[in-house]
């Protein structure tokens, strides 16, 4: 049985449940200022120069320095797995790609990056000392991951094959949806994941994003999972705010 609403104090997350997010930024200090004021996060140094964001003392995200300025400024969602090597093989067998093979992150766990057959990038996280989110589903923490795909039926087949219990099991309460890329997106927009953070008031959060130097791309609008605004931070990383 899938249990997707694992708390910080349970053993961990079912395979296929979004369990962590990080942002690759050109300026981590600027990221701390932006997200600290927007979400009330505090920060502490973590592995290899990255910083952990905390909400009420619990880890909720990471900010990391881009290794190369040519790399995109992005938020990445990581899906839990007990075995990143085995999951990587299943991804390849299902016509996905492994961008970064599983690699230990100190004692924290094992991370990998992959793409689905349409090229949307996502992460894998095999927990060690770090299980993932310490808090979620409350203001200032992760609330949802939306995949924008050209072929949602194919996406359901791909991710359903990898993460059946988490998405379609009898007790599944997924934090991961699939939606089509429509004409509201630029024609050159590739399939991608959009990380959503919960807020108490979507319109107020959008005003704060603008005040802090970010940009509102769309919204607020009503989705099946709540009221959503799509934004970029002051460095160009896209994410969404979610009121539900």
LUMTOR-122467 format. One record per residue: residue number from 0; residue in one letter; chain; z, x, y of N, C-alpha, C in turn. Coordinates in pm, 1 decimal. Atoms other than C-alpha are relative to their C-alpha. Layout:
# residues N
SITE  NUM  A  A  Z  X  Y  Z  X  Y  Z  X  Y
...
This chain:
# residues 244
SITE  0  X  A  0.0  84.0  -118.8  0.0  0.0  0.0  0.0  88.4  125.0
SITE  1  X  A  3.7  -76.3  -123.9  -86.1  127.7  345.3  113.8  -42.6  90.3
SITE  2  X  A  -99.9  30.8  -101.4  188.7  152.5  604.3  -39.9  75.7  125.0
SITE  3  X  A  58.3  -66.3  -115.1  22.5  224.9  935.0  93.1  4.8  119.6
SITE  4  X  A  -90.3  3.0  -113.6  317.0  158.4  1163.0  119.7  90.7  -24.3
SITE  5  X  A  -106.7  -94.5  28.1  518.8  458.1  1049.5  68.5  40.3  129.0
SITE  6  X  A  -74.2  -45.0  -117.1  792.2  550.0  1293.3  15.3  149.8  -4.8
SITE  7  X  A  -19.5  -144.9  -6.1  883.7  898.9  1402.0  97.3  47.0  -106.4
SITE  8  X  A  -107.5  -41.8  89.2  1168.4  898.2  1155.3  -32.5  -27.0  -145.6
SITE  9  X  A  41.8  15.2  137.7  972.8  812.8  843.2  -63.3  129.8  -47.2
SITE  10  X  A  47.8  -123.7  59.8  823.2  1070.3  610.6  -131.4  48.1  60.9
SITE  11  X  A  127.7  -42.4  -54.8  480.9  1069.4  771.8  -94.6  -116.3  6.9
SITE  12  X  A  102.1  100.3  -19.7  156.1  884.5  808.4  -92.8  -6.6  -120.3
SITE  13  X  A  97.0  22.8  106.2  -72.0  733.6  546.8  -131.6  69.2  33.0
SITE  14  X  A  128.7  -63.7  -23.9  -403.4  915.5  503.4  -93.8  -96.4  72.9
SITE  15  X  A  91.4  81.7  -78.5  -649.5  787.4  762.0  61.9  -66.3  120.0
SITE  16  X  A  -65.2  54.2  -118.5  -391.3  680.2  1018.9  -8.0  103.3  112.2
SITE  17  X  A  -4.1  -95.1  -111.3  -435.9  839.2  1363.7  143.3  48.9  20.7
SITE  18  X  A  -136.2  -53.4  -4.3  -137.3  1073.0  1382.1  23.0  99.8  111.6
SITE  19  X  A  -17.7  -98.2  -107.6  -202.3  1311.1  1674.1  -123.8  0.6  88.6
SITE  20  X  A  111.5  -17.6  -92.9  -419.7  1369.9  1980.4  23.7  126.9  80.2
SITE  21  X  A  -13.1  -111.2  -93.2  -493.1  1673.2  2191.2  -117.2  -0.3  96.7
SITE  22  X  A  103.0  -13.9  -103.3  -690.8  1752.5  2504.1  -32.0  147.1  16.5
SITE  23  X  A  47.1  -134.8  -28.4  -897.9  2066.7  2550.2  -39.3  4.4  147.9
SITE  24  X  A  13.9  1.9  -144.9  -877.6  2147.4  2921.3  -29.4  139.5  54.9
SITE  25  X  A  22.7  -127.3  -68.7  -999.1  2419.2  3157.7  127.0  46.7  69.7
SITE  26  X  A  -120.3  -33.0  -76.7  -667.5  2405.7  3347.5  116.0  -82.1  -55.2
SITE  27  X  A  -111.4  72.0  62.9  -360.2  2313.5  3144.7  105.5  -37.5  102.7
SITE  28  X  A  -100.4  32.9  -101.8  -128.4  2330.5  3447.1  -40.5  -123.7  79.0
SITE  29  X  A  47.0  120.4  -68.5  -344.8  2075.4  3627.1  13.8  -121.7  -90.6
SITE  30  X  A  -18.8  109.4  94.8  -338.1  1863.2  3311.8  144.2  -46.5  -5.7
SITE  31  X  A  -142.4  36.4  0.7  40.8  1873.8  3310.6  34.5  -84.2  122.7
SITE  32  X  A  -27.6  76.9  -121.7  49.5  1751.7  3670.0  -57.6  -140.5  -11.0
SITE  33  X  A  66.6  129.9  7.0  -201.6  1470.9  3607.8  70.5  -92.7  -99.0
SITE  34  X  A  -55.3  88.4  103.1  -61.1  1334.9  3281.5  151.0  -16.5  12.6
SITE  35  X  A  -143.0  14.5  -22.7  298.9  1405.6  3372.8  29.6  -112.1  97.1
SITE  36  X  A  -23.0  107.7  -96.7  271.1  1177.1  3672.2  -52.4  -133.5  -51.5
SITE  37  X  A  57.5  126.2  46.8  48.0  919.3  3503.2  86.2  -65.7  -106.5
SITE  38  X  A  -70.5  56.8  115.0  252.0  875.2  3184.5  148.4  35.6  -5.8
SITE  39  X  A  -140.2  -39.0  3.5  588.8  1030.8  3270.2  32.2  102.8  -107.1
SITE  40  X  A  -21.9  -99.3  105.3  541.3  1306.5  3014.7  72.8  121.7  54.9
SITE  41  X  A  -52.5  -132.9  -23.6  747.6  1624.1  3006.4  -70.9  94.0  -97.2
SITE  42  X  A  80.0  -95.4  76.7  609.8  1943.4  2854.7  83.5  118.1  -46.1
SITE  43  X  A  -60.3  -123.5  47.7  712.3  2240.5  2645.7  -107.0  84.3  -66.9
SITE  44  X  A  96.1  -90.5  61.6  528.4  2545.8  2518.9  -4.6  -23.3  -150.8
SITE  45  X  A  16.6  18.4  143.9  388.6  2515.4  2168.3  -84.1  114.7  -55.2
SITE  46  X  A  71.7  -103.1  74.5  160.2  2705.8  1933.7  -118.4  55.6  79.4
SITE  47  X  A  117.4  -69.7  -54.4  -88.6  2963.8  2069.1  -33.2  -41.1  142.8
SITE  48  X  A  22.8  27.3  -140.6  -42.2  2878.5  2434.4  -21.9  -145.8  35.4
SITE  49  X  A  11.4  142.7  -30.6  -82.8  2501.7  2401.5  136.7  -53.3  41.6
SITE  50  X  A  -126.9  64.1  -36.5  181.3  2264.8  2535.5  6.9  -136.4  -66.9
SITE  51  X  A  -24.9  133.7  51.8  333.9  1959.4  2377.2  46.3  -89.7  112.8
SITE  52  X  A  -48.9  104.1  -88.9  372.9  1645.7  2583.6  104.0  -81.8  -74.6
SITE  53  X  A  -107.3  78.8  61.0  691.2  1452.7  2517.4  27.2  -125.0  83.4
SITE  54  X  A  -43.8  124.4  -61.6  793.9  1095.8  2592.6  137.7  -31.7  -55.4
SITE  55  X  A  -139.4  20.7  41.2  1168.4  1036.3  2584.1  40.9  100.2  -108.0
SITE  56  X  A  -40.4  -108.3  87.8  1202.5  1367.3  2405.8  -81.0  16.7  -126.0
SITE  57  X  A  77.7  -5.5  124.3  954.0  1295.4  2125.2  -143.8  42.6  28.2
SITE  58  X  A  136.9  -46.7  -23.3  610.9  1462.5  2085.2  -101.7  -112.6  -7.7
SITE  59  X  A  99.9  107.2  -3.9  317.2  1239.4  2178.4  -143.3  50.4  14.4
SITE  60  X  A  135.1  -53.4  -20.5  20.0  1470.7  2251.0  12.2  149.2  24.9
SITE  61  X  A  3.9  -141.4  -36.0  -86.6  1829.6  2313.0  -110.6  23.4  100.9
SITE  62  X  A  100.7  -47.7  -93.4  -276.3  1997.3  2595.6  -25.9  145.7  -33.0
SITE  63  X  A  34.5  -136.1  39.4  -464.1  2315.6  2510.8  -106.0  56.1  93.5
SITE  64  X  A  98.9  -69.4  -80.7  -664.6  2571.9  2702.3  -131.2  12.0  -76.9
SITE  65  X  A  130.1  -19.1  63.7  -1036.1  2566.1  2625.3  -24.9  148.7  -22.8
SITE  66  X  A  28.0  -140.3  31.9  -1132.5  2889.9  2450.8  -124.6  50.4  70.5
SITE  67  X  A  127.8  -35.5  -62.5  -1473.2  2884.0  2618.9  -31.8  -107.8  101.5
SITE  68  X  A  27.1  97.1  -104.7  -1562.1  2719.7  2947.5  -118.2  -89.9  -27.7
SITE  69  X  A  116.1  82.8  32.9  -1882.9  2587.7  2794.2  35.2  -113.5  -94.6
SITE  70  X  A  -42.0  106.7  91.2  -1687.7  2373.9  2548.2  31.2  -126.2  79.0
SITE  71  X  A  -27.2  124.3  -73.3  -1645.0  2005.8  2639.2  148.3  -18.4  29.7
SITE  72  X  A  -136.3  38.8  -36.7  -1333.8  1879.4  2814.3  24.4  -137.4  -61.4
SITE  73  X  A  -7.2  122.0  80.4  -1223.3  1615.4  2565.7  139.6  -22.4  -56.8
SITE  74  X  A  -111.1  39.8  85.5  -945.0  1425.9  2394.8  -53.0  -18.0  -142.1
SITE  75  X  A  36.9  12.0  140.9  -959.2  1447.0  2014.3  110.7  -72.2  -75.4
SITE  76  X  A  -95.5  69.7  85.9  -791.8  1212.2  1767.2  -1.3  65.7  -137.9
SITE  77  X  A  -16.1  -59.6  132.8  -657.7  1351.7  1438.2  49.3  -105.9  -96.4
SITE  78  X  A  -40.1  92.4  104.8  -630.4  1150.3  1119.1  85.7  73.8  -103.2
SITE  79  X  A  -91.7  -60.1  95.6  -347.0  1219.1  877.8  -65.0  15.3  -136.9
SITE  80  X  A  42.9  -20.8  137.4  -418.5  1361.0  534.9  101.4  88.9  -70.8
SITE  81  X  A  -87.6  -91.1  74.3  -203.4  1517.4  261.8  -71.0  126.5  -44.1
SITE  82  X  A  76.3  -113.5  51.6  -485.4  1759.2  176.0  -128.8  12.9  80.8
SITE  83  X  A  115.5  -12.7  -88.7  -727.4  1870.9  447.8  -120.8  58.9  -71.7
SITE  84  X  A  112.3  -58.1  75.3  -937.7  2077.2  204.7  -71.5  -107.0  -81.6
SITE  85  X  A  59.9  104.9  83.0  -991.9  1783.5  -30.5  -72.3  -102.3  86.7
SITE  86  X  A  64.8  96.8  -88.2  -1068.5  1547.5  257.6  -127.6  58.4  58.9
SITE  87  X  A  121.2  -63.9  -50.7  -1318.0  1798.3  399.2  -112.9  -9.3  -101.2
SITE  88  X  A  103.5  11.4  103.9  -1503.1  1795.5  67.9  -52.9  -142.7  -7.4
SITE  89  X  A  44.2  140.2  3.5  -1513.0  1414.8  71.5  -86.0  -33.5  120.7
SITE  90  X  A  81.3  21.2  -119.8  -1647.4  1417.8  427.2  -140.7  53.6  -22.1
SITE  91  X  A  131.2  -58.7  27.1  -1930.1  1649.5  323.7  -77.9  -84.0  -101.6
SITE  92  X  A  66.4  80.6  102.1  -2006.3  1436.3  19.3  -50.5  -132.5  56.3
SITE  93  X  A  39.8  126.4  -62.1  -2033.4  1130.2  246.8  -98.3  20.0  115.3
SITE  94  X  A  102.3  -33.8  -99.9  -2292.1  1305.0  472.6  57.9  30.1  137.2
SITE  95  X  A  -57.5  -52.6  -122.2  -2044.4  1408.5  741.7  -10.8  151.5  2.6
SITE  96  X  A  0.7  -145.0  -13.5  -2001.2  1765.6  861.0  140.4  49.8  30.3
SITE  97  X  A  -125.3  -66.3  -34.7  -1704.7  2001.2  880.7  -31.5  104.4  106.4
SITE  98  X  A  28.8  -88.2  -113.2  -1715.5  2171.8  1220.8  89.8  123.0  -3.8
SITE  99  X  A  -98.1  -108.1  12.8  -1400.3  2379.8  1180.5  74.4  -21.2  -129.8
SITE  100  X  A  -65.9  14.1  129.4  -1271.5  2437.2  828.3  151.3  -2.5  17.4
SITE  101  X  A  -146.1  7.0  -11.8  -902.8  2367.4  763.0  63.2  137.5  21.4
SITE  102  X  A  -64.9  -125.8  -34.3  -685.8  2638.2  917.6  146.6  -28.3  31.1
SITE  103  X  A  -141.6  20.8  -30.7  -306.0  2673.4  931.9  27.4  15.3  149.5
SITE  104  X  A  -46.7  -8.1  -138.1  -144.1  2611.7  1271.1  147.0  41.3  -7.0
SITE  105  X  A  -136.1  -47.4  22.4  160.6  2828.8  1218.1  63.7  -76.8  -114.2
SITE  106  X  A  -71.1  81.5  98.7  420.0  2630.6  1024.4  -13.9  -149.2  28.9
SITE  107  X  A  8.8  140.3  -41.3  323.5  2308.7  1200.8  -80.8  -83.8  -97.9
SITE  108  X  A  86.3  74.8  90.0  49.2  2206.2  957.1  -135.2  67.3  -11.0
SITE  109  X  A  136.8  -49.1  16.9  -320.8  2247.4  883.9  -93.1  -94.2  75.4
SITE  110  X  A  92.1  79.4  -81.7  -595.3  2130.7  1122.0  -143.6  31.2  -36.9
SITE  111  X  A  143.5  -17.1  17.5  -969.4  2080.4  1086.6  -70.4  -94.2  95.9
SITE  112  X  A  84.8  88.7  -77.9  -1251.1  1926.8  1288.9  -121.9  -36.3  -82.9
SITE  113  X  A  114.2  49.0  77.1  -1528.4  1715.1  1140.0  -80.5  -95.3  85.6
SITE  114  X  A  79.0  105.0  -62.6  -1806.0  1478.6  1239.5  -42.1  -100.3  -106.6
SITE  115  X  A  57.3  99.3  89.9  -1925.0  1156.3  1086.7  -152.1  17.9  -3.1
SITE  116  X  A  145.6  -20.5  8.6  -2296.5  1116.1  996.0  -74.1  -18.2  131.7
SITE  117  X  A  64.3  15.7  -130.5  -2377.4  1010.0  1355.0  41.0  107.3  99.8
SITE  118  X  A  -38.2  -110.0  -87.2  -2203.3  1312.4  1504.4  127.6  -17.8  78.8
SITE  119  X  A  -126.5  19.0  -70.3  -1877.9  1163.4  1637.1  104.2  96.4  -56.1
SITE  120  X  A  -95.2  -104.2  39.3  -1610.5  1435.2  1630.7  139.6  -59.7  -16.2
SITE  121  X  A  -139.5  39.8  20.8  -1262.4  1376.7  1487.5  73.1  113.9  -69.0
SITE  122  X  A  -80.7  -103.5  60.4  -976.1  1588.1  1362.1  70.1  -47.6  -125.8
SITE  123  X  A  -83.6  24.0  117.3  -780.0  1612.3  1038.5  130.8  73.8  21.8
SITE  124  X  A  -129.8  -65.3  -10.8  -409.8  1689.6  1030.8  76.6  -16.0  -130.7
SITE  125  X  A  -84.3  -5.6  119.4  -220.4  1792.7  718.5  136.7  49.6  45.4
SITE  126  X  A  -126.4  -37.1  -63.5  144.7  1795.4  823.1  75.4  108.7  -74.1
SITE  127  X  A  -99.8  -92.8  49.6  382.5  2083.5  779.5  130.0  -36.4  68.1
SITE  128  X  A  -120.9  31.0  -75.9  679.3  2102.2  1014.4  -22.8  -112.3  100.8
SITE  129  X  A  34.4  103.1  -99.6  496.6  1865.8  1251.3  -73.5  -114.8  -68.3
SITE  130  X  A  59.3  115.7  67.7  428.4  1519.1  1110.4  -102.8  -71.4  85.1
SITE  131  X  A  89.8  71.7  -89.5  247.5  1389.1  1417.5  78.4  -65.4  111.8
SITE  132  X  A  -67.0  69.3  -110.4  343.2  1140.2  1686.8  146.5  -25.5  -31.7
SITE  133  X  A  -138.9  40.4  10.7  713.9  1105.5  1743.2  23.6  -138.6  55.3
SITE  134  X  A  -2.1  136.0  -54.6  653.7  789.5  1944.9  -144.0  -44.1  14.8
SITE  135  X  A  132.5  57.3  -23.0  352.8  558.1  1967.3  15.3  -149.7  19.9
SITE  136  X  A  1.3  144.9  -17.7  257.8  197.3  2047.7  98.6  -48.1  105.6
SITE  137  X  A  -84.7  39.2  -112.6  465.8  193.8  2365.7  -53.4  70.0  123.2
SITE  138  X  A  58.8  -60.2  -120.1  387.2  277.2  2729.7  17.4  151.5  3.4
SITE  139  X  A  0.1  -144.3  -9.3  293.4  640.5  2777.1  -24.6  71.8  -130.8
SITE  140  X  A  25.8  -61.6  129.3  203.0  699.5  2413.3  -130.7  -55.5  -58.0
SITE  141  X  A  123.0  43.7  66.1  -95.2  662.7  2179.0  7.1  -146.9  -39.6
SITE  142  X  A  3.3  140.2  37.5  -204.5  304.7  2124.4  -118.3  -41.0  -86.2
SITE  143  X  A  120.7  44.4  70.0  -554.1  294.8  1973.9  -103.6  111.4  5.8
SITE  144  X  A  116.9  -87.2  -1.9  -863.0  498.4  1879.7  -122.2  -86.3  -25.3
SITE  145  X  A  121.6  80.0  14.7  -1201.9  334.7  1930.7  -118.6  92.7  -22.3
SITE  146  X  A  124.1  -71.7  26.4  -1517.6  473.3  1775.2  -115.8  -81.7  54.7
SITE  147  X  A  123.4  61.4  -47.5  -1834.4  391.3  1965.4  -114.6  60.1  -80.6
SITE  148  X  A  99.6  -44.4  97.6  -2114.6  412.2  1707.4  -132.2  -71.7  22.5
SITE  149  X  A  130.4  66.6  -5.7  -2484.6  335.8  1693.2  -14.0  -100.2  -113.7
SITE  150  X  A  9.4  86.5  117.4  -2442.9  175.7  1350.3  141.3  -25.3  -50.9
SITE  151  X  A  -139.5  26.2  37.2  -2101.6  12.1  1305.0  14.2  -30.5  -149.2
SITE  152  X  A  -7.6  25.8  144.1  -2182.2  -102.6  950.2  6.3  131.7  -76.9
SITE  153  X  A  -3.7  -131.1  64.2  -2254.7  256.0  851.0  133.4  68.6  25.5
SITE  154  X  A  -130.8  -58.3  -29.9  -1935.2  364.9  1026.8  108.1  -60.5  -88.4
SITE  155  X  A  -97.4  63.6  88.3  -1734.0  109.5  830.9  -10.7  53.9  -142.2
SITE  156  X  A  19.6  -54.4  134.7  -1886.2  241.3  509.8  55.5  140.9  -9.9
SITE  157  X  A  -44.4  -139.6  1.8  -1816.1  605.3  596.8  151.9  8.4  6.9
SITE  158  X  A  -144.4  -12.0  -17.1  -1459.4  565.6  723.3  76.4  -84.1  -101.9
SITE  159  X  A  -63.5  79.3  104.1  -1379.2  290.3  476.4  6.8  74.1  -131.8
SITE  160  X  A  -2.0  -81.1  120.6  -1473.2  525.7  196.1  103.5  109.8  6.3
SITE  161  X  A  -98.8  -107.0  -15.5  -1252.8  801.6  337.2  142.0  -54.1  6.4
SITE  162  X  A  -134.1  46.8  -36.0  -958.8  589.2  452.4  18.5  -147.4  -36.0
SITE  163  X  A  3.1  141.8  35.5  -979.3  262.5  260.7  134.7  -68.0  20.3
SITE  164  X  A  -129.4  66.8  -8.8  -607.5  186.4  238.6  44.5  -16.4  145.1
SITE  165  X  A  -43.0  6.2  -139.2  -543.1  266.2  605.7  -77.6  -103.7  80.1
SITE  166  X  A  84.3  92.8  -75.7  -831.8  47.4  725.3  -6.9  -138.7  -61.1
SITE  167  X  A  30.2  127.3  65.2  -877.0  -225.7  467.4  99.3  -37.8  -108.7
SITE  168  X  A  -100.3  32.1  101.1  -572.1  -217.2  240.3  72.3  -129.2  32.5
SITE  169  X  A  -63.4  130.6  -20.7  -366.8  -536.3  196.0  104.5  -1.3  109.8
SITE  170  X  A  -101.1  -5.2  -104.9  -96.9  -420.6  439.4  -48.0  79.3  122.5
SITE  171  X  A  51.8  -84.8  -107.8  -326.2  -230.5  677.8  15.8  -67.9  135.4
SITE  172  X  A  -4.3  40.5  -140.3  -259.2  -261.8  1050.7  -62.8  113.6  80.5
SITE  173  X  A  65.6  -120.7  -51.3  -519.6  -15.2  1176.8  16.6  19.1  150.3
SITE  174  X  A  4.0  -41.0  -140.1  -503.0  170.4  1505.6  -136.7  58.5  32.5
SITE  175  X  A  131.5  -63.6  -7.3  -872.3  251.2  1472.4  -106.6  -107.3  -13.1
SITE  176  X  A  105.4  99.2  1.9  -1162.9  24.9  1566.7  -137.2  63.3  14.6
SITE  177  X  A  138.8  -42.9  -13.3  -1541.0  52.4  1562.5  -74.4  -99.9  86.6
SITE  178  X  A  76.9  86.1  -89.9  -1771.4  -83.4  1833.5  -135.8  64.2  24.1
SITE  179  X  A  133.6  -56.2  -22.5  -2142.8  -44.4  1909.8  -12.7  64.6  136.9
SITE  180  X  A  43.9  -54.7  -128.3  -2276.3  181.8  2180.3  -98.5  -99.7  61.0
SITE  181  X  A  84.8  101.5  -62.4  -2430.7  -70.3  2419.9  -59.7  55.1  128.4
SITE  182  X  A  67.5  -46.1  -120.7  -2629.1  -55.0  2738.9  95.6  22.8  116.7
SITE  183  X  A  -94.6  -37.2  -104.9  -2307.9  -17.5  2940.9  20.3  150.7  2.2
SITE  184  X  A  -8.3  -145.0  5.5  -2321.4  346.3  2830.1  -133.8  60.6  40.9
SITE  185  X  A  127.1  -69.5  -25.8  -2579.0  598.5  2952.0  -77.5  19.2  -129.1
SITE  186  X  A  84.7  -11.0  119.6  -2873.7  628.9  2712.9  27.2  128.1  -77.2
SITE  187  X  A  -22.6  -128.6  67.2  -2781.4  990.7  2640.2  139.3  11.4  -61.0
SITE  188  X  A  -136.6  -6.6  52.7  -2420.5  905.0  2542.8  -2.3  4.5  -152.7
SITE  189  X  A  -1.3  -6.8  146.3  -2362.5  1017.6  2180.9  114.5  -83.3  -56.1
SITE  190  X  A  -115.6  63.5  63.9  -2136.2  837.9  1932.9  125.0  85.8  21.0
SITE  191  X  A  -120.9  -75.5  -32.6  -1776.4  932.6  2009.1  123.9  -86.4  -20.1
SITE  192  X  A  -129.7  66.3  2.2  -1410.1  847.4  1975.1  57.8  -2.7  140.6
SITE  193  X  A  -69.6  12.2  -127.3  -1212.2  724.3  2274.0  147.2  -27.1  -28.3
SITE  194  X  A  -144.8  13.5  18.5  -834.9  777.4  2267.8  54.7  -95.3  105.5
SITE  195  X  A  -64.3  95.7  -89.8  -632.7  491.2  2419.9  150.2  27.6  6.7
SITE  196  X  A  -143.8  -12.2  -20.6  -285.1  528.8  2569.4  54.0  -132.3  53.6
SITE  197  X  A  -61.4  125.1  -43.0  -56.7  229.9  2612.4  57.9  12.8  140.1
SITE  198  X  A  -61.2  9.9  -132.9  50.0  126.7  2962.0  59.9  -138.4  15.1
SITE  199  X  A  -62.0  130.3  -24.2  266.8  -154.9  3093.0  -90.6  -90.2  82.5
SITE  200  X  A  84.4  76.9  -91.8  9.5  -263.0  3354.1  -131.8  75.3  15.5
SITE  201  X  A  128.8  -69.7  0.0  -357.7  -172.8  3314.9  -51.4  22.0  142.0
SITE  202  X  A  53.2  -15.1  -135.5  -457.9  -237.5  3676.5  77.7  104.6  78.3
SITE  203  X  A  -80.4  -99.8  -68.7  -167.0  -30.3  3808.2  -32.7  140.2  -51.2
SITE  204  X  A  34.3  -130.3  56.3  -257.1  252.8  3570.0  -134.5  48.7  52.6
SITE  205  X  A  130.3  -39.4  -54.0  -618.7  250.3  3691.1  13.7  47.2  144.7
SITE  206  X  A  -23.8  -43.6  -137.7  -495.8  274.4  4051.3  63.8  138.6  1.8
SITE  207  X  A  -64.3  -131.2  7.7  -276.9  569.9  3952.3  -101.1  108.5  -38.0
SITE  208  X  A  102.8  -97.3  38.7  -569.9  744.7  3781.8  -80.9  40.5  122.8
SITE  209  X  A  78.7  -28.5  -119.9  -772.0  717.3  4103.2  81.1  81.8  100.5
SITE  210  X  A  -86.4  -71.7  -94.0  -479.0  832.7  4318.0  19.7  145.7  -40.3
SITE  211  X  A  -23.9  -134.9  50.6  -434.2  1139.1  4095.6  -127.1  84.2  -10.4
SITE  212  X  A  124.0  -76.2  -1.4  -798.0  1243.2  4130.4  -92.7  -26.7  -116.4
SITE  213  X  A  88.2  39.3  109.2  -941.9  1082.0  3818.3  -98.4  -105.7  44.7
SITE  214  X  A  104.5  97.4  -33.6  -1216.6  822.7  3800.5  1.7  -114.0  -100.7
SITE  215  X  A  10.1  118.3  86.2  -1239.6  469.4  3662.6  -145.6  -18.1  -38.2
SITE  216  X  A  135.8  18.7  48.6  -1549.1  432.7  3445.2  -31.8  -146.0  -27.1
SITE  217  X  A  21.9  141.6  33.2  -1503.4  70.8  3334.6  134.7  -69.6  -10.0
SITE  218  X  A  -119.7  79.5  19.8  -1250.8  -208.4  3341.8  73.7  -29.0  129.9
SITE  219  X  A  -53.0  43.6  130.1  -1016.3  -358.7  3322.7  -85.6  -110.0  -62.4
SITE  220  X  A  70.2  104.3  73.7  -1177.7  -571.5  3053.0  81.1  -36.0  -124.3
SITE  221  X  A  -73.8  47.8  117.2  -1053.0  -773.0  2759.4  -72.2  42.0  -127.4
SITE  222  X  A  49.4  -35.2  133.1  -1101.9  -633.1  2409.3  85.9  -73.7  -102.8
SITE  223  X  A  -73.6  70.0  105.0  -985.3  -770.9  2076.5  141.3  54.4  -17.0
SITE  224  X  A  -129.0  -64.4  20.8  -691.6  -528.9  2084.7  79.9  14.6  129.5
SITE  225  X  A  -77.0  -2.4  -122.7  -580.9  -572.5  2449.8  -87.7  14.4  123.2
SITE  226  X  A  68.8  -21.0  -126.6  -674.4  -514.0  2814.5  -21.1  149.6  18.0
SITE  227  X  A  38.1  -140.8  6.4  -859.2  -184.7  2852.8  -64.2  43.8  130.7
SITE  228  X  A  73.1  -68.3  -106.0  -967.4  49.8  3129.2  -42.4  136.4  -51.1
SITE  229  X  A  51.6  -129.7  42.3  -1187.7  350.9  3056.5  -6.8  91.4  121.2
SITE  230  X  A  -15.3  -89.0  -114.7  -1125.1  651.6  3279.6  -33.1  143.4  -39.8
SITE  231  X  A  -2.3  -144.2  21.6  -1166.2  1025.2  3318.5  111.9  58.5  83.6
SITE  232  X  A  -100.7  -69.0  -79.3  -894.7  1261.7  3431.4  -66.2  84.4  107.6
SITE  233  X  A  54.5  -76.9  -111.4  -936.0  1501.3  3722.8  -77.2  123.0  -45.7
SITE  234  X  A  82.1  -108.0  53.6  -1105.5  1754.6  3489.7  -119.0  -51.5  -80.8
SITE  235  X  A  114.3  59.5  66.2  -1350.6  1512.2  3331.0  21.1  -44.4  -142.1
SITE  236  X  A  -27.4  47.6  136.3  -1179.5  1428.6  3000.0  13.3  -151.6  -0.3
SITE  237  X  A  -2.5  145.8  7.0  -1239.9  1063.7  2908.4  112.2  -48.2  -92.3
SITE  238  X  A  -98.1  68.5  83.3  -967.0  836.8  2772.0  8.7  -142.0  49.9
SITE  239  X  A  -15.8  138.2  -41.7  -860.6  475.5  2800.5  147.1  -32.9  13.9
SITE  240  X  A  -134.5  55.7  -9.8  -550.2  291.2  2911.1  -4.6  -140.8  -57.7
SITE  241  X  A  -3.0  123.8  78.5  -445.7  -9.8  2706.3  128.3  -76.3  26.8
SITE  242  X  A  -114.0  90.6  -16.7  -218.6  -300.7  2793.8  -8.9  -106.5  -107.3
SITE  243  X  A  2.3  103.0  104.9  -122.6  -525.7  2504.8  139.1  -54.1  -23.5
